[in-house]
Amino acid sequence: MDLPVDINILFFLGISIILAFYIGQGARIIRLPMILGYMLTGILVGPSFLGLIEYETLENLSFIIDVGLGIVAFSIGTELDFTSLKRLGLGLVTLIFAESFGAFLVVFSFVYLFSQDMVLAIIFGAIAPASAPAGTVAVIKEYKAKGPMTKALYAVVGFDDALGIIIFGFALAFAKAFVFSQSSSSGAAIDFSLWQPLSEILISIVVGTVFGWAFVRMSEKLGENGKMLILVMGTVLFLAGISLQFHSSLILSNMMAGIILSNFSHESLIQKVRATIDIILPLVFVLFFLVAGLHLELALLPSLGLLGLVYIAGRSVGLLSGAYLGSVAGGMEKNIRNYIGFGILSQAGLAIGLGFVVKNEFAKIAVEYNLPDIASIGTSVLITITASSVFFELIGPIATRFALEKAGEIESDEEKG
């Protein structure tokens, strides 16, 4: 239903934030991550349940997701100092590649065995590595987790999206080529140019590095934290905006800026920036996961069907087994080997965005080359990925808490006081 005429969007947000905060506190009491409470609030007041706001109105709030991802990515970067990463060693690189390609290969195999459709299998496999760093970071911050597992999680959820974009670029080109090869009527040649996904990564790295250096130089001249907050938010918004403008990765660009700060400035400045980010992160997480909950369409869950269940099973098995094997091959410690896969199950925004890319690309092919059946592939992918993201967004934070708890990197209730 429509919002009442005397209730504006600010009133709705204010009430929802307060409600989300207390529902989040309730979730914490029953030993669940608070962000689950925030998401459940969004589901409760959103189109899926009470309908106090419509999907059309949600478009006006979508910028909150982008800003939230930017701040989270910048925060991840400030935790990735080269000294700590060096201690994790080559095993970290092995882990990131193994869990990403593990998710791709297992999902590809599961979907192909189920559907006997090569194109569907390639596309679903390519989307599987994409993660949702906000959920993982929110749990880390909520429980004040510290240790090797926490450092590894920061690195994995930061870098595997970049690798996932590259995998997706290759896979989409191959899937389109396979479509044309199977369609004798089109006779069209496919462009195997992989410049687009590679350029997205390159632009993100360059822009993030340049403005990371600029941020360090500007922040060295600042005084109290109030001024630092202005500079942090301005940098994050600028990097998010320029990334969206040039279709590059706002996660990678903001993360690179944070990495420059954490590795090329003095410790007092790094701590000042981290303290500033920690001040605003609680509000960012409430807004981010509240809006995420507003977007979650519970009505899609019944539409998952067997294909969706196959995708969920394949992605879970692929990430868990890939992370384990990569950690073993890289000689990482036992806790990381056994539990890090549980910390990277969340999936949402990027995966849905890739689903939209598939839908648009195959719709265009269907029109340009008179292949009407092809359009249904993109639609099927988008619906399935969106529905499965509801599952992964709800289960991901719980799994991350489990991983950190098992690794002994979460404070006990007694320590929290």
Helices and strands as residue ranges (DSSP letters): H 9-29, H 34-45, H 55-58, G 59-61, H 62-78, H 82-88, H 90-115, H 118-127, H 133-142, H 148-182, H 195-219, H 225-245, H 250-263, H 267-295, G 298-303, H 305-329, H 334-339, G 340-344, H 349-368, G 372-374, H 375-406, H 413-416
